């Protein structure tokens, strides 16, 4: 079904609370502004929302680069990064888009994946996509990105989307080859989301560890 606000801009902050609509997190690892990586991410999100009654949360990793580095060094996320990680955990689906450098995903993109809490992506539908300077880099989607998300136990949709510079010339039109790949991948993601219940994220404070166990169960 068509979302009532399918053409609205993606929100830049995540809010929790009761919801009847589905939710997407759209992660873009583009480094420049404007970014073809972000453009591809926006088009994938819009195509998915045309098929799914969903809110979409846009995450530009370049804005969280310092927070990611600090988290890797200290093990503690800054408040804004923690909200992003929480958004991913609660999302019904994830769209992940990275530029390709040296035949693989970018270091910024991998840093984000590395700080996701264990189990965050288990059974979560994920659409993978990438941009690059030549169509030859499209193979990175299958030999680098898909195995990465399979290792994290995500459900990666069959169609991965790659956009080379020549795709933006004629492929960004409503009937171009890039648009066709976007529509097919978005349809697959919407199906995977709709066939699942919304994710339930355990609250670590619901069942706190008894104080005696924190002390090793020793008694005096």
N, C-alpha and C positions, 0 to 999 in steps of 0.2 A: 504493500500500500504506500501511497505517497505521504511523506511527512508534511505537516502543514507549514513548516518553516524550512523546507529543504534548501532554499537558496540563501538563508541567513548566514552571516559570517560565523566562522567557528569561534567559540568562546575561548578565552585565554586563561580562565581559572576554573577549577573544579569545585563543585559544591556537593556535599552529601545531603541525604535526607530521603524521605519517602518519594518514590517515583514509579510511574506506570510505564513511562517510555523506556526504551532500551538506551544504552550508552556506548559510545565509541571513544577510544583515545587514539589520536592521530599523531604519531611521533615522527618528526622530521629532523634529520641530522645535517641539513644543509648549512654551509658555512657563510655564504654570502647573502646580501640583501640588495635587490630581490633574489630569490633562490628558485631555480628550476625544480629542486627537490621539494621545496614547500609547495610550489605550484602543482606538482604531481600529487602530493599528499592531499591538497584541497580538492582536486578533481576526483580522486578516489573516494574521499569522504562524501562529496556531493552525490556521486553516483550510488553509493551505498544508502544514503538517506532517502533517495528517490524510491527505494525498495523497502525501507525499514523505518518505522516510527522511532527515531532515535535522536538523542542529543549527541553532539560531538565536541570533544575537548582537544584543542590543538596544542601540541607541545613542541616548541622549537628548542632543540637541545643546545644550540649555540648560546641561548640565554641562561642555561644551567651549567655551562662548561666548568666554571670555577667551583660550583657546588659539587659537581661530580668528582672533580679532582680531590677536593677536601674530604668527600665521603670515602673515596678509595684509600686515602691516607689515614683517616681517623676512625672510620667505621660508623660515623654518625652523620645522618643527612641534615642539611640545613632545612628550616621550616618549609620553604617553597618547594624544595626537592622532595621532601617527605610527602607533601600534598600531591605531587605528581606521581610518586610511587603508589600512593594510596588510590589515586584515580585509576591507574592501570590495574590494580588488584580488584577494584570494584567494577571495572568496565565489562560489558558483555562481549566486546570484541576489540581487537587492536589492529590498526593500520601502521605498519612500520616502513619508513622510507629512508634510504641512505644514499649518499653519493658513493660511487665506487672509486677507490684509490688502490693502485697496485693490485688489481684483480680481486679485491675483497671489500667488505664494508669498512667504513671509516673508523678510526680510533675513537672518535667521539661517540659514535653509535655503539661500539663495543663497550665503552665505559658505562654507558647507560644500562646495557644488558647485564653487565657485571654487578651492578648494585641492586638489581631487582631481588627482593627476598625470595628464598627458595620456595618453589611451588606456585609463584605468582601466576605463571602462564599455563599451568597444568590444565588441560582440556579447554583452554581458551581459544576461540577462533582468531586466527591471525592472517592478515593479508600482507604479503611482503612485496616491496617494490624498490626500485633503484633508478638512479640517473647516472650517466657517464658520458665521457667524451667520444666514445665510439661504440657501435653496436656490439663489437666483440666482447665488451665487458658484461654483456647480458648473462653470460655463463656464470658469473659470480652469484647470481640469484640461486642457482641450483647447487653449485659446489661449495658455497660459503654460507649464504643466509638460510637456506632451507635446512641444512644439517644443524645449524645453530639452534633454530627454534624447535626442531625435532628433539634435540637433546634436552631442551627445557620442557618437553612434553606438551607443547602447544599443538593445536590443530591447524596446520597451515593449509590454506585453500589451494587447490591444484594450480590455478592460474597465477603466475607471478608477472608483474608488470615492470618493464624496463623502458626508459625513455632516453634516447640518444638525441643529439642536437637536431638531426634531420627530422625527427618525429614532430618537433614543435612547429616545423614549417607547414606540413600538410596533415600531420597526424592529430593535431589538436582540434580539428574540425569535428562536427557532429558525426561525420561518416568516415573519418580517417581510421587507419589501422591502430593508432594509439588509443583513440576513443573506443574502438571495439574491444581492445584488451581491457581497458578500464571497466567497461560495462560488464564484461564477462566475469572479471575478478570480483567486482562489487556484488554481482548476483550470487556468486558462490559464498561470499562472506555473509550476506544477508540470510541465506538458507541455513548456514551453520549456526548463526546466532539464534534464529527463530526456533530451531529444533532443540534448544537448550533452555533450561530455567536460568533466571538471573543468578550470577555467582553469589555465594554466601561466604563472606570472609570472616573467619573466626576472630573474636576479640580476645587478645591475650590476657585481658583483665577479667574475663568472665569466670574463669576457674583458676585463680591464682594458686601457685605452689604453696602448700602449707609451710609454715615457718620451720617446723621440725625437719622437713625434707631439705629446706635450704641449708640447714645446719648439718646435713648428712645423716639425719635420722638418729643421731647419737643422743643418748639420755644420760643424766647424771644421777 
